[in-house]
Amino acid sequence: MAITPEDIQHIARFGRDRQKILEYIDRSRGVDNSGIAPQKQFNQRRNCFREDRVSPSLNRNDAPANTPDTMDGMIRVPRVIG
């Protein structure tokens, strides 16, 4: 695999972005934050997930009815990994 000029530009941009992040971290170390409590959660909601509820689902015969390809009652999907 050949390295293209675009690859080099991408790597260089990553290096510049990384440097900006490290500089920001260095600057933030000088800020007095002794009176600020650490944040545990940035979302103000306490629990944003619904409760688990048991509900009816499709049975083995109805589930593959709307799929394009089945075999022996199972849903066939295209191969994803080699």
CORTA-V70602 format. One record per backbone hydrogen bond with DSSP energy under -0.5 kcal/mol. NH is the residue of the N-H (numbers start at 1). CO is the residue of the C=O. If there is no record, write none. Layout:
nh->[NH NH]
co->[CO CO]
This chain:
nh->[4 8 9 10 11 12 13 14 15 16 17 18 19 20 21 22 23 24 25 26 27 28 29 30 31 33 36 37 63 64 65 66 67 71 74 76]
co->[2 4 5 6 7 8 9 10 11 12 13 14 15 16 17 18 19 20 21 22 23 24 25 27 28 31 33 35 59 60 62 63 64 74 71 69]
